Amino acid sequence: MNQRAQIRMLPDQRRLHLHDGPIDLIVEAFGTPVEIKAAYRAAAARFVTVLDELCSELSLLRQAWSSEAEWPAGAVARRMAAAVTPYATEYFITPMAAVAGAVAEEILAAMLAAAELSRAYVNDGGDIALHLSAAENFAVGMVERPDPSLLGSLLSTTTVHSSDPVRGIATSGWRGRSFSLGIADAVTVLADRAGAADAAATIIANAVDLPGHPAVVRTPACQLAPDSDLGDQPVTQAVGKLTKEEVNRALQTGALTAELLLRMGLIRSTALSLQGETRVVGVLGQSQILAAPVGERGLVHA
């Protein structure tokens, strides 16, 4: 039995907090009290097994992915592999690029198997899996930088409706909790699934770049974290002040990658942010990402 996992209701008595090692989830369900209780019980029961399952296949999940790679056995690991497979031919990517989104998906699936809910979300450090029944919606707030200390400052907002295909939101960037090969402060992606959004945000954030620029400090990932799945790939550690032309050039490179993923059907919309400038790619009805700042608080953060 996993004795590490911490499971508790937050002080508002509405949201469930699940923590185990590097996995930190905020869960909220909407429905009758009986159904919410059943959903939280299922989330907790599934959560306590997730980290051990991932660790049992960690060596495989840290390897550069290819379509010929050995398929993992665990449910979360298989979600991760499915999310990164579309990129395996053209990009360096490992299944770990989708781990947060895949965990959120798995916990949400357990909740929905156990309860009838009108709405629900599982937020894994800003990578979010959503459930919406008919006529429901979620307002989602996005931050300029994927830094936990800055989550109170919203860059923009979007509303995801039940009629939209979006059920996953993820954010990546060099300031976030994971390493990035690019220089984006933040790239937020809306996609059909959380794992897919997670993988796409990684790819797009890596593409926002100015290779060889003297203002960008990079260090091999293995020097910062010996067990990193990125190995000796140079990851961004600092980005100095860039000219407006340089910012636009880096964002344009990322936007071109985002447009490709949009045409391939891998994403629905994305916002790319760098040093105060934002580019938006993709429109999805009322779930379009808005570039204008807002003052609203208390939203689901991405």
C-alpha positions in Angstrom: 0.0 0.0 0.0 1.3 3.5 -0.9 1.9 5.3 2.4 3.3 8.5 0.7 0.2 9.8 -0.9 -1.5 12.8 0.8 -5.2 13.1 0.2 -7.3 16.0 1.8 -10.1 18.4 1.2 -9.0 22.0 0.8 -10.4 24.5 3.3 -13.2 25.5 0.9 -14.5 21.9 1.3 -15.2 21.8 -2.4 -11.9 20.8 -3.9 -9.8 17.7 -3.3 -6.0 17.9 -3.1 -4.0 14.8 -4.1 -0.2 14.8 -3.6 2.4 12.1 -4.1 6.0 12.9 -4.9 6.1 15.1 -8.0 2.4 14.7 -8.7 0.2 17.5 -7.3 -3.5 17.6 -8.3 -6.4 19.9 -7.5 -9.7 18.2 -8.3 -13.2 19.7 -8.3 -16.4 17.9 -9.2 -19.9 19.3 -9.7 -23.1 17.4 -9.1 -25.2 16.0 -6.3 -23.4 15.5 -2.9 -23.6 11.8 -3.3 -22.1 11.8 -6.7 -19.3 14.2 -5.8 -18.4 12.0 -2.8 -18.3 8.9 -5.1 -16.2 10.8 -7.6 -13.7 11.9 -5.0 -13.5 8.4 -3.5 -12.7 7.0 -6.9 -10.1 9.7 -7.6 -8.3 8.9 -4.4 -8.4 5.2 -4.9 -6.9 5.5 -8.4 -4.4 8.2 -7.4 -2.5 6.1 -4.8 -1.4 3.6 -7.5 -0.3 6.1 -10.2 3.2 7.0 -9.2 4.3 3.5 -8.5 2.9 2.4 -11.9 4.9 5.1 -13.6 8.1 4.4 -11.7 7.9 0.7 -12.8 8.3 1.8 -16.4 10.3 5.0 -16.0 13.3 3.8 -18.0 11.1 3.3 -21.0 9.2 6.6 -20.5 12.4 8.6 -20.4 13.6 7.4 -23.8 13.2 9.3 -27.0 10.0 8.0 -28.5 9.5 6.4 -31.9 6.7 4.6 -33.6 8.6 1.4 -33.3 9.2 1.7 -29.5 8.0 -0.9 -27.1 4.5 0.1 -25.9 4.2 0.6 -22.2 1.9 -1.5 -20.0 0.4 0.9 -17.6 -2.7 2.9 -18.3 -1.2 6.3 -17.7 2.0 5.4 -19.5 -0.1 4.3 -22.5 -1.9 7.7 -22.5 1.6 9.4 -22.5 2.9 7.3 -25.4 -0.3 8.0 -27.4 0.0 11.7 -26.9 3.7 11.9 -28.1 3.5 9.4 -31.0 2.3 12.0 -33.6 5.6 13.9 -33.0 8.0 11.0 -32.8 9.1 11.1 -36.5 9.9 14.8 -36.7 10.8 15.9 -33.2 12.8 14.8 -30.2 10.2 13.9 -27.5 9.8 11.4 -24.8 6.5 10.2 -23.2 7.4 12.3 -20.1 6.4 15.3 -22.2 2.8 14.3 -21.6 2.9 12.9 -18.1 1.0 15.7 -16.3 -1.8 15.7 -18.8 -2.0 11.9 -18.9 -2.3 11.7 -15.1 -5.1 14.3 -15.1 -6.9 12.3 -17.8 -6.6 9.1 -15.8 -7.9 10.5 -12.6 -10.8 12.2 -14.4 -11.7 8.9 -16.1 -11.8 7.1 -12.8 -14.2 9.8 -11.4 -16.5 9.6 -14.4 -16.6 5.8 -14.2 -17.8 6.1 -10.6 -20.2 9.0 -10.6 -22.6 11.1 -12.7 -21.2 14.6 -12.8 -22.3 17.8 -14.5 -18.8 19.2 -14.6 -15.4 18.3 -13.3 -11.7 19.1 -13.7 -8.4 17.6 -12.7 -5.6 20.2 -12.6 -2.1 18.7 -12.5 0.1 21.8 -12.0 -1.7 23.7 -14.8 -2.3 20.8 -17.2 -6.0 20.2 -17.0 -8.5 17.5 -18.0 -12.1 18.7 -18.2 -15.5 17.1 -18.2 -18.6 19.0 -19.3 -22.1 17.5 -19.7 -24.6 19.1 -22.1 -25.0 22.9 -21.8 -22.2 23.3 -19.2 -19.0 25.4 -19.5 -15.8 26.3 -17.8 -14.1 29.6 -17.6 -10.3 29.1 -17.8 -7.7 31.6 -16.8 -4.2 31.7 -18.4 -1.1 33.1 -16.9 1.8 34.8 -18.7 4.4 32.5 -17.1 3.9 28.9 -15.9 5.4 29.7 -12.5 3.4 28.7 -9.4 4.4 32.0 -7.7 2.6 33.9 -10.5 -0.6 32.0 -10.7 -2.6 35.0 -9.3 -1.8 37.1 -12.3 -4.0 36.3 -15.3 -2.9 37.1 -18.8 -6.2 36.2 -20.4 -9.2 34.0 -20.2 -11.2 31.6 -22.4 -14.5 29.8 -21.9 -14.8 26.1 -22.9 -18.3 25.0 -23.7 -19.7 21.5 -23.8 -20.3 21.8 -27.5 -16.6 22.4 -28.1 -14.3 19.4 -28.5 -11.7 20.8 -26.1 -11.3 18.7 -23.0 -7.6 19.3 -22.3 -5.5 22.4 -21.5 -1.8 22.6 -20.9 0.9 25.2 -20.5 4.7 24.9 -21.2 7.6 27.3 -21.1 11.1 27.8 -19.9 9.9 29.4 -16.6 7.7 26.4 -15.8 8.4 23.4 -13.5 9.8 21.3 -16.4 12.7 22.0 -18.7 12.2 23.6 -22.1 14.4 23.7 -25.2 12.9 27.1 -26.2 12.5 30.6 -24.8 8.8 31.0 -24.6 7.6 32.4 -21.3 4.4 30.4 -21.7 2.6 28.4 -24.4 -1.0 27.5 -23.5 -2.7 24.9 -25.7 -6.3 23.8 -26.0 -6.8 20.3 -27.4 -9.2 17.4 -27.3 -7.4 15.7 -24.4 -5.1 16.8 -21.6 -2.2 14.5 -22.7 -2.4 15.8 -26.3 -2.4 19.4 -25.0 0.6 18.7 -22.8 2.7 17.2 -25.6 1.7 19.9 -28.1 2.6 22.7 -25.6 6.0 21.2 -25.2 6.6 21.0 -29.0 5.4 24.6 -29.6 7.3 26.0 -26.6 10.5 24.4 -27.9 9.9 26.0 -31.3 9.7 29.5 -29.8 13.5 30.1 -30.0 16.5 32.1 -31.2 19.2 29.5 -31.7 22.6 30.7 -30.7 21.4 34.0 -29.3 23.9 35.4 -26.8 21.2 36.5 -24.4 19.9 33.0 -24.0 21.6 30.8 -21.3 21.4 27.1 -21.8 22.7 24.1 -19.8 22.6 20.4 -20.6 19.6 19.0 -18.8 21.6 16.2 -17.3 23.8 18.7 -15.5 20.7 20.1 -13.7 19.0 16.8 -13.2 21.1 13.7 -13.8 17.9 11.5 -14.4 16.2 14.0 -16.8 14.6 12.4 -19.8 16.2 15.2 -21.9 19.7 13.9 -21.3 22.4 16.3 -22.7 19.8 18.4 -24.6 20.6 22.1 -23.8 17.7 23.5 -21.8 17.0 27.2 -21.3 18.0 28.7 -17.9 17.8 32.4 -18.6 16.6 34.8 -21.3 17.9 38.3 -21.4 16.2 41.3 -22.8 15.3 40.9 -26.5 14.5 43.5 -29.1 10.9 43.6 -30.3 12.1 42.3 -33.7 13.8 39.3 -31.9 10.7 38.6 -29.9 8.5 38.7 -32.9 10.9 36.4 -34.8 10.9 33.8 -32.0 7.1 33.9 -31.7 6.7 33.6 -35.4 8.7 30.4 -35.4 6.6 29.0 -32.7 3.4 30.1 -34.4 4.4 28.3 -37.6 4.8 25.1 -35.6 1.4 25.7 -33.9 -0.3 26.3 -37.3 1.1 23.0 -38.5 -0.3 21.2 -35.5 -3.6 22.9 -36.0 -3.8 21.7 -39.6 -3.0 18.2 -38.4 -5.8 18.3 -35.9 -3.5 17.9 -32.9 -4.6 21.1 -31.3 -7.6 23.5 -31.3 -6.0 26.8 -30.2 -2.9 28.1 -28.6 -1.5 31.3 -27.1 2.3 32.0 -27.2 3.8 34.5 -24.8 7.3 36.0 -24.8 8.5 39.2 -22.9 5.1 40.8 -23.0 4.1 39.9 -26.5 1.4 37.3 -27.3 0.5 35.4 -30.5 -2.8 33.4 -30.8 -3.2 30.6 -33.3 -6.5 28.9 -33.9 -10.2 29.8 -33.3 -12.8 27.5 -31.8 -16.1 29.2 -31.4 -16.4 30.7 -28.0 -13.3 28.7 -26.8 -11.0 31.0 -28.7 -8.1 32.1 -26.5 -8.4 35.9 -25.9 -5.3 38.0 -26.0 -6.7 40.8 -23.8 -5.9 40.9 -20.0 -8.8 40.4 -17.7 -9.4 41.1 -14.0 -11.5 38.1 -13.1 -10.2 35.7 -10.4 -11.2 32.3 -9.1 -10.9 30.5 -12.4 -9.5 27.2 -13.4 -5.9 28.1 -14.1 -3.8 26.8 -17.0 
